[in-house]
Amino acid sequence: MAYQAGSQRSQPRPVPETVEAQAYLQDYAALLEAVQFPSVVFDHRWDVVLSNAAFETLFGGVGAHPTAMPGDNFLRFVLFHPDAGTVLGEHESSWCLPMLAHFAAAVERHGQDRGLQSIRREIAQDPIMDAAFRHGLPHWIRAVGPDAVEHDGAVRPLVHPDPRWGRTDCRIVDDTPKTLRDMGYTRMTLVLRDAARSMPGGGPRKSRTTRNGAAELRAV
């Protein structure tokens, strides 16, 4: 059900100020719930506003974390949750680096935002992640090109807890309507792909993981 992904939230979920906006989100939550693929709405800090049951199912097996649950803040989950690599395949290259690139762009636009500043401090406390953010990320963007950091249209590996999907790919679709965009929100849907389309020949996808299943982030 929308508004209930993840465990107990460390901070209140962002709520729009006007009654009209709240009513729109309530109706949009019903629409989101009708989607069979994992779908989530978040603000410029990646604080989750809405998510559907398919999103909860995808991340339902991750352990509790005080600040990095996927239903609370998706960026924090990707960067800081030790179980992120158990769901997000090729965690470092396919998820962490693109998310760090989007975070860098958000910091440029909202440099005084306290939530973003808090994430930046946490990145700085991890020497490897901080080096990747300050030095490796610009090199990576130059190497792969600016399109590689875009979410919309990207095909990225996943490990779904439902064995009917298992190790697969998803295409990320940014399908944010104007009303949501005007509220400062973004909708992201992970369109799951069956095994026959995920890999040529249907072979399994390999991903590198470290202890606790989390992929190691290196200073690229």
C-alpha positions, -999 to 999 in steps of 0.1 A, spaced: 0 0 0 12 35 -7 28 54 21 39 22 38 71 10 21 100 4 44 102 3 82 94 30 106 106 63 92 134 83 108 118 115 96 82 125 87 72 118 51 70 150 30 34 162 26 22 189 2 8 220 18 -25 225 0 -57 204 3 -59 201 -35 -23 187 -37 -30 162 -9 -62 151 -27 -42 147 -60 -16 125 -42 -43 104 -27 -58 97 -61 -23 92 -76 -16 66 -49 -46 46 -62 -32 48 -97 3 38 -85 -12 8 -67 -27 -5 -100 7 -7 -116 22 -42 -116 58 -30 -116 77 -14 -87 70 24 -88 79 52 -64 74 89 -61 101 110 -44 112 146 -39 144 163 -47 161 147 -17 148 113 -28 126 112 3 98 88 -7 63 103 -10 44 74 -25 53 38 -34 32 8 -44 30 -28 -33 53 -41 -60 80 -17 -47 76 -30 -12 78 -66 -25 110 -59 -44 128 -45 -13 109 -64 14 138 -87 22 163 -60 32 172 -56 68 163 -28 90 184 4 89 179 36 108 183 60 79 185 41 46 153 21 41 142 21 5 107 33 14 122 63 33 149 77 11 159 59 -21 192 76 -25 203 67 10 193 31 4 214 29 -27 245 45 -11 244 34 25 223 3 31 244 -29 34 218 -50 17 214 -28 -13 236 -50 -34 214 -80 -28 186 -64 -48 204 -39 -70 226 -59 -94 261 -46 -103 255 -22 -74 285 0 -79 286 7 -116 249 4 -124 233 21 -94 258 39 -71 276 60 -97 245 72 -116 229 81 -83 260 100 -71 258 119 -104 222 128 -98 231 138 -62 259 160 -74 234 178 -98 209 182 -69 235 197 -47 243 223 -74 206 232 -76 198 230 -39 231 236 -22 216 249 10 191 221 15 197 205 49 187 170 38 212 171 9 239 185 32 233 156 56 238 131 28 270 149 17 283 147 52 277 109 53 295 105 20 324 125 34 326 101 64 333 72 41 368 78 25 362 54 -4 328 69 -13 341 104 -8 370 98 -32 346 82 -57 323 113 -54 350 139 -56 375 123 -80 361 91 -96 327 104 -105 339 132 -129 362 107 -146 334 81 -149 311 106 -165 337 117 -190 343 80 -198 307 68 -203 292 101 -215 264 122 -200 236 99 -212 249 71 -189 238 90 -158 202 94 -169 176 73 -152 149 73 -178 155 45 -203 184 30 -185 184 -8 -183 199 -20 -150 202 -54 -133 180 -65 -103 177 -95 -81 140 -100 -74 130 -120 -43 102 -136 -63 118 -167 -81 95 -161 -111 117 -130 -118 149 -139 -99 180 -123 -114 167 -100 -141 169 -65 -156 146 -36 -153 141 -6 -175 138 26 -155 110 48 -168 106 84 -156 69 90 -162 63 121 -141 32 141 -150 32 179 -149 12 181 -117 37 160 -98 66 178 -114 52 212 -103 51 198 -67 88 190 -70 83 153 -72 96 126 -96 80 92 -104 103 63 -112 90 29 -124 112 -2 -127 98 -22 -156 109 -57 -149 121 -77 -179 117 -115 -182 148 -136 -185 145 -140 -222 149 -103 -227 173 -96 -199 203 -113 -214 211 -126 -249 206 -163 -247 188 -160 -213 220 -166 -194 224 -156 -158 238 -121 -150 268 -119 -127 273 -92 -101 302 -85 -77 292 -84 -40 311 -81 -8 302 -90 28 265 -85 36 258 -87 -1 267 -51 -7 288 -42 -37 320 -25 -30 322 11 -40 357 20 -52 373 53 -62 370 47 -99 
